[in-house]
Amino acid sequence: MAQGLIEVERKFVPGPDTEERLQELGGTLEHRITFQDSYYDTSELCLMKANHWLRQREGSGWELKCPGVAGVSGPHTEYRELTAEPAIVAQLCEVLGAEGLGAEGLGAGGVAALLGPLGLQEVAKFVTKRSAWKLVLLGAEEELPLKVDLDTADFGYAVGEVETLVHEEAEVPTALGKILSLSSLLGVPAQEKPPAKLIVYLQRFRPRDYQLLLESNSFREKLQETKH
């Protein structure tokens, strides 16, 4: 797999006092922004079923989230983030069994040039309002900045996320410990794991696609975890 930063994250349901609590903990509001995301997959959702998530963010370009190495279990997720288009193209071709396309030079046109040949189409598009916070837990042995994003999608779903980025798998347990500590300080129940915005979007507006995911054993297991 192409390499990229490892994103360790935990989603939660934000409350009316979440921002106030972040301020009390020394958090800094970095910005409030509004952006539009478009997600792409095949008609049978081959990427999502393989736990790969291809997104184009307006003004920011392409990103592919790939599953991290299985490690510590819990109410968190771990992904490798690919943002360089050559790496995204290589990974897409590998997952979809089309390595020959990249070798033939179609990848030279970037991700957009491969959408048609790989059978990728837009499966979701929505706008998100986000308040982005940053903080470092006091008393931490190593200063590892944590990001907290509080999102509200234009279809009415609100979700928060505590995350940090690391370079090596060996750093994941430490990062996860800090994420869980901050989650506890924010009053997040220990096993709370709400679904991502995209999953809720599919459930509400593309029930056929949501059903396709439910038929995938790996996705069904992940969904079951969110219900605890």
N, C-alpha and C positions, 0 to 999 in steps of 0.2 A: 504494500500500500504506500502511496505517496505520503510523505510525512507532513505534519503541520502541528501547530500548537494544540495542546490538550485542554479542552474546556471542561471544567468540573462545575456542575451547576445543581441547584435545587430549586424547584418551583414551590410557591406557596400562595395562599389566598390572602391578599393584602386587606388590612382593616382600616377603619377611618382614622386611627391614630398611628399608622405605620410610619408616616413621614416624621411626625413629632418624635417618635421613638428613635428613629435614625438620627435626628438632630441631637437628642440626649446622649446618644452613644458616640458622638463626635463625627457623624457623617457629614459630608459636604455634597450639596446639590450641584452637580456638574452642569446639567442643562435639562430643559424640557423641549422635546422635539416631537414632530409628527412625521411619519414616513409610511410609504406604501411598499408592501412585500408581495411578490408573485412567486408561487411555488410550482415546480415542474416535475412531471413524472410520466411514465408510459401509461397507456390506457388500462393496464392491469396493475399499476402501482408497483412495478418491480423494484424501484428504488426504495420506497418506504417500507415494503415488505422485507428488504434487506437492511433496514435501519439506516438508510442514507437519505439525506434531506437536501434537495437542491433548491436554492432560493436566489432570486434577483431582487435586491433592494434598490429602490429608486435613488439614484445619486451615489450609490456605494458599490455597485457591481455585483458579481456573483459570489456565492459561498456554498460550499458543500460540506455538510456535517456527516462524518463517518464514525461508526462505533469505535469506542476505545477498547483497550484490552480488558477483558472481564477481570474484575478485582473485588474490592470491598463492596458487599451488598448493602442496600439501604435505600432511603427515599431520595436518591440523587441519580443523576445521569452523567455519563462521561463520554465526550466526543472529541474527535480530532477535527479541527476547523481548517479547511482548505480554502484559500482566497486567491491564490495564483492560478490563472486560467489554465496554463499547461498542466498543472497538477490535478485540477478538477477534471480536465478532459481525459487524462490518463486513467483516473479513478472511475469515471463514468464508463469508459470503454471496458475496463476490467470487470466492473459489476454487471454490466449488461452483455458481456460476452462478445464485445465488438472491438477487440484490440486492433484488428486490422484497419479499422477506420482511422485511428490515430496514426498508425504506421504509414498510411497512404497520404498523410499530409492534410487531411480535412481539419485536423485539430489546429492547424496554423491559423484558421479563422476564428479561433476562440470557441467558447461554449455555444454562442448563438449559432455558429455555423454547423454545429453537430445536433441541434435540436431535431431537425427534420430527419437526418440519417439515423438517429437513435430512437426515433419515434417518441420524443419527449414533447409534451404539451402542457399548457398552463392548467393547473387543477385547482388553484385558489389564488385569490387576490383580495387583500384587505388593507385598511389603513389603521395604524396604531399611534396612539398618543402615549408618550413615555416620559417619565421623570427618572433621570439617571443619577444615582448616588454612588459615592465612593467613600470608603473608610478603612482604617487599619485598627484591628482590635488591640486595645491597650493590654499590656502585659504579655503580648505574644513574643515567643523566643525569637522568631524571625518575622520581620515586617513583610507581610504578604497582603497587598491591597486587595480588598474585596469590592466587587461591584454589586449594587442592588438596583435592578430595573423594575419599575412599577408601570405596568402596561394596561391600557384599556383599548380594546379593538373596537372598530366602528360598528361591529354587530353586537356590542354590549357586554362582551366577556372581559373580565379583569383578572390579571394574574401577576404575581411578583416572581422575581428570580434573584437568587444570590449566586454569584459565580466568581470564578477566578481562572486565570490561564497559567498553565505550567508547561515546561518543555519536555520533561521526562516522566515516564510512568512511576518512577521511584518517588516523585514529588506529590503524587496524587493523595496518598493517605494523610499527609500533613495538610494539604489544601482542603480535603474533605472535613478534617477535624475543625478547621477554622470556620468553614461554611456552616457546619452543624452547630457550632458554638454561637455564631451570630443568629442563626435561625431560632435557637432557644431564647436568646435575649430579646428577639422580636416577638416571642410568644407563639411561635409556630408549633403546632402539635408534632410530636416526635415522628409519626409515620405519615403525615399529610403529604400527598403528592398529586396535586391537581393536574389535569391534562394540559398540554400546550395549546396555544391559540389555534394552530392549524388543525389539530384533531377535533376541537370543538366546532370549527368552521365546517369541516367535512361532515361531521355528525348532523349539523343543522341544515346545511345547504346542498350537500352532495351525498345523500344517504347510500347510494349505490357504491360509491368509492369507500365510504366508511364500512360498509358491509364487506367489501373486498379485504379490507385490512383485518376485520374481525375473523375472516377465514384463514388468516395467516397465524400459525401457531406462535411464532415469536412475538407478533404484535399483540395477540390475545393475552399472552403472559404479562407483557408490559402494561396493558390496559388493566388487568386484574390488580396489579400492584397499586394503581392509582386509586382504587376503590377503598383501600384500607385507611 
